Amino acid sequence: MMAHLTQALNDGKDIGHYGRLVYAIVARHFLSDDELTAQLAQDKDFAEEDARGLVQQVQERDYSPPGRAKIMEYQAKQDFPIMPDTQDPNEGNVYRDLDFPQHVYDHISEYHQQKAEDSA
């Protein structure tokens, strides 16, 4: 999925609002802010200033990378396919394909723990 989005950006395609959001949330763990901004700004419908704002928003809110179900939900809201093959059950599973920094897993664990405590 990330290779698909990267190639689309490199080709100057409009990957849509949710495509850019997913890309920024995931790629921020592997690229510098400037690299991520430059990559997002290759989208033909997204200016560099907009890209910088999205990167800042994602960093400030510390979004956890979305799971496959959330990505499919996002994809249904736009024309550009975030996942090129939704029939492949592994497509969009960023946790299977990428090694995130430990703090990402810790953040997710804390979220689920808090959620369990709130429902108890």
N, C-alpha and C positions, 0 to 999 in steps of 0.2 A: 504494500500500500504506500509506504513512504517513498519507495523508488518510483512508483507511478506518479505520485504528487510532485516529486522533485523533477521528474522528466517533463511533466506538464508545465511546471513553472519555468524550467529551462527553455521550453518551447514558446513561452510567452502566453500560455493559455490562461483563461479565467477559470480558476478552480473553485470559485464560489465562496461565499462567506464562511460556510461551515468547513469547506476544504481548507481554507486559510487558517481557520481557528484550530482544527485538528493538527494541521502541519505545525503551527506555532507551538501548541501545547507539547507536542512530542519532540520536535526538533530543538527546542530551547535547551534541552539537556545535552545536546551534542554539538551545538554551534554557539559561537559568541553572539551577543545581541546584534552587532553590526553585520555579521554573516547572515543571520536569520532575517534581518531587515532587508538586506540586499536580495536574498533569495525570494522573499515574499513580494518585493517590489517588481519582480520580473512578471508578475501577474499583470496582464494587459489592462485590467480594470482596477488596479490598486496602486496608488501613488506611494512613493517612498515615505512621505510624511504619515500616511495611513498605516503603512507597514510598521513604522517605528512606534506608533500609538498602540497597535495590536500587540507588539512584542512587550511593550511596557505594561499593558493591561494584564497580559498572561503572567508576566513575572510578578507583578504586585499581588495578584490574586492567587498565585501559586497553585494553579490548576493541576490536578493529577491527570495523567494521560487517560483518555477515555477508553472504555472497553468496547468490544465489538458491537454490542447491542446499542450503545449510545452513538457510535459511528454510523450504524445503519439508520438510526433515528434521524441523525443529522442529514444523511444522504437523501432520505425521503423528502427533505425540505428544499432540495435544490436540483438543478439539472445535471451539473457535472458529477460524474461518479467518483466519489472519494475512494471507494474500493472497486477495483476493476472487475472482480469476480466474487459477487456476493454468494454464489453457490458453494464456494470453497469455505468450509467452516473455520479454517485457520486464517483466512484473509481478514485483516483488521485486528488481529490479536497482537497488539504491539508488545505485550508482556512476554509473549512466546518468542518473538523475533528479535527483540532488542534487550540489551542489558542497561537498565537505568541505574543512576546513582542510588546508593542505599537509602538516602533520605526520602526518595519517592516511595519506596516500599514501606518505610516507617510511617510516612504520612497516611498512606492508605490503611495501614493496620490501625493507626490511631483513630481514623475516621470510623472504621467498622466497630472498634471497641466502644467508641462514644455512642454510636448508633444502637448497639446492643444494650448499653447501660440506660439509654433514654427510653427504650421500649420495655425495659424490665419493671 
